[in-house]
Amino acid sequence: MHLFPISREKVVSKYNIIDCPLTDVCVAFPALSAIEAGYDIVAAIDGSGTINKTVRETAVPRMIQAGATIMTGFPIMAELQGDWKKSTIPDMVRSLQNIAKVWSYCK
């Protein structure tokens, strides 16, 4: 069942991150289609939301059951950074600090 058709020619890599406004539609449907097409999917769950708690509690397990990895933005960024000795680390840390300020994680 392809909810959203996924073309292998249009996907850059096998490892794909999905982050959209609505968890149950904008994240789940493309994630399920991509998994069915053979892609590994990471759903950045803190970047999306839903109408209510019930919707979220049904959408997330559905993606997990299909094979998606559910993560939040911080660990995704850290994992993409990979080697903490890279020259890009100061920029990544600044980005994380800016996001944390917006989300009120730190002052």
SVG drawing of the C-alpha trace seen along z (x, -y; Angstrom):
<svg xmlns="http://www.w3.org/2000/svg" viewBox="-7 -33 46 37">
<polyline fill="none" stroke="black" stroke-width="0.4" points="0.0,0.0 1.7,-3.2 0.1,-6.1 2.6,-8.5 4.5,-7.1 8.3,-7.1 10.6,-7.2 14.1,-5.8 15.5,-8.3 14.3,-11.2 15.7,-10.1 19.3,-11.1 20.3,-8.3 18.9,-5.2 18.9,-7.0 16.2,-9.6 14.9,-12.0 11.3,-13.0 10.1,-16.1 6.8,-17.7 4.1,-19.7 1.5,-16.9 2.8,-13.6 -0.2,-11.4 -0.3,-12.7 2.8,-14.6 5.3,-12.3 3.6,-8.9 2.3,-8.6 5.5,-9.3 7.4,-7.3 5.2,-4.2 5.6,-4.5 9.3,-5.0 9.7,-2.0 7.6,0.1 9.9,-1.0 12.9,0.2 14.3,-3.0 15.5,-3.4 13.4,-6.2 14.1,-8.4 11.1,-10.4 12.2,-13.6 9.2,-13.5 9.8,-16.7 9.4,-18.7 5.8,-17.7 2.6,-17.8 -1.0,-16.6 -4.5,-17.6 -4.5,-15.6 -2.6,-13.0 -4.6,-10.1 -3.6,-10.9 0.1,-11.0 -0.3,-7.8 -1.6,-6.0 0.7,-7.5 4.1,-6.9 3.6,-3.1 2.3,-2.6 5.6,-4.0 7.7,-2.0 5.8,1.2 6.5,0.5 10.3,0.1 10.8,-3.6 13.3,-4.9 11.8,-7.7 14.2,-10.3 14.3,-14.0 16.3,-16.7 19.3,-16.8 20.4,-13.2 19.8,-13.3 22.1,-16.3 24.7,-14.7 24.5,-11.4 24.9,-13.3 27.9,-15.1 29.5,-11.7 33.1,-12.6 33.3,-15.2 36.7,-16.3 35.3,-17.7 35.7,-21.4 31.9,-21.8 31.4,-21.1 31.4,-24.7 28.6,-25.6 26.6,-22.5 27.0,-23.4 25.9,-27.0 22.8,-25.6 22.0,-23.3 22.3,-26.2 20.0,-28.4 17.4,-25.7 17.7,-25.0 17.1,-28.7 14.0,-28.7 12.7,-25.6 13.7,-27.0 16.0,-24.1 18.7,-26.5 19.1,-30.2"/>
</svg>
